[in-house]
Amino acid sequence: MTLFQPKFGSDETPPPTGKVWFVGAGPGDPDLITVKGRKLLEQAGAILYAGSLVDRTAAQYAPPDCEISDSKGMTLDKITDWLREKARRHALVVRLQTGDPTLYGALIEMTRPLTADGIDWAVVPGVSSAMAAMAAARETMTLPEVAQTVILTRTAGRTPMPEGEALESLAAHHCTLCIYLSATLIAEAQQSLRLAGWREDAPMLVVQKASWPGEEKIVRGTLADIGQKCEAEGIGSQTMIVASPTLGAAGWESLVHSKLYDPAFAHRFRRAAETP
């Protein structure tokens, strides 16, 4: 049985409504929003943005007569009520979210009521803070024969982790871990990595407000000392924690190079070089 059906009957014409776009604003720098996202903001009749995280993006690109509201004091019901009400008044409504709407963005919770009312909606992806953090630190998530897997996760807080997804279990893979929503739980993250067998000298990276002009902070350390270093720097919210065997690779004496660019490796765009 389908849970959410439009409220109008099958013989009735649905009321005219606009379309709600869930747009990823990216990690903080207004220039990192996608071109499509920016164009939607420029045409929007109403924009609901996610607190102080993306207010500058909304104000920078919205038309002068656009209705702009901040959702930081709203409950889920108030957010969906706002979106439904504006969709009945405007052809284009934007819900502007930090990062990417599909990652820790409560997307399905917000769109189910829209579907129930017959309101069309779509998603525009955004740059996530994990990518922005690695870019800011000039690091890479993957390296041949070092790490080829990236896990995006969080530590358990008020929202518990599903069975099998405890950080200790995920850290046992010893791949790249991008840990979201855990700025106040660095000590817990450290302990989880220790229980998973990570060495005390394993490199760690913490980036606060990645890409934010004039506000970005980058802290490098090891599993042993990253917590103390973050405390000394006053690291708080809007923080990405990265544990990865790839960290610091730019300074290594040698690397295994990608086969894609190896002269002896052939693919459909290039012939393999002949060995002398």
Secondary structure by P-SEA (a helix, b strand, c coil): cccccccccccccccbbbbbbbccccccccccccaaaaaaaaaccbbbbcccccaaaaaacccccccccccccccaaaaaaaaaaaaacccbbbbcccccccccccccccaaaaaaacccbbbbbcccaaaaaaaaacccccccccccbbbbbbcccccccccccccccccccccccccccccccaaaaaaaaaaaccccccbbbbbccccccccbbbbbbccccaaaaaaaaccccbbbbbbccccccccccccccccccccccccccccccccc
